[in-house]
């Protein structure tokens, strides 16, 4: 396939007009220029559309394409972005963060080192809280090859920890779109990453900061475990596939089922699940969920006596 650009820089955004300009300015400063900036607005009610329309009048040497959808969550926006992308590489960049000046240049360089290597799907750069500091553990080398499962301590002792930023081959990522569930607006990106890894795709991770994070109170990261409680079908899919891909033992699966049951039956309405729903979403035998309920009840009684 012939691509119009080397990179589609893709930004899903929701009510971020107050900070989106930081990203825009960092895009203007990029030392690499063969890219497009594609924005999918996830139903913002602020001035995001007006702001972007103003930027469309600027004399940039890169195109800005703006689309707006009914609020449906980041992953639905990404699925649409993958359909719209005209770049060989697909780089998902959050709207509350910004890029180092040479971020795209470094991604293109590192992509060139895997361009003719079969089964590589992505190059991954580091994220920092500043341009000079990342809380992530250093790789111990300039780069490391592996797969996405190396994010999990169940898979390896030499874990690639923390938040990173990936540039994917668009053609590959289009084959692994995010599952969508009626009534849910979040699913962890790990679902698609794990599926790619399970099918044999590899990653090259390089230890350079190219993305500077701002963990805002209205961001997905700060919403923590509530994202999963509010979206139990997606959470259950991620957990049961992860357990299968990493070959969990029965004991490990039972621990997972128990935690899922506790998280989703002792939360506040309207997010509370029935035992039957827990079993269905996490892929557990219903008898195991009843066993989890019994164990939890006994545990509460023991703690109450102390």
Buried (B, 14 or more C-beta within 10 A) or exposed (E): EEBEBBBBBBBBBBBBBBBBEBBBEBBBEBEBEBBBBBBBBBBBEBBBBEBBEEBEEEEBEBEBBBEBBEBBBBBBBBBBBBEEBBBBBBBBBBBBBBBBBBBBBBBBBBBEEBEEEEEBBBBBBBBBBEBEEBEBEEBEEEBBEBBBBBBBEEBEEEEBEEBBBBBBBBBBBBEBBBBBBEEBBBBBBBBBBBBBBBEEBBBBBBBBBBBBBBEBEEBBEEEEEEBBBBBBBBBBBBBBBBBEBBEBEEEEBBEBBBEBBBBBBEBEEEBEBEBEBBBBBBBBEEEBBBBBBEBBEEEEEEEEEE
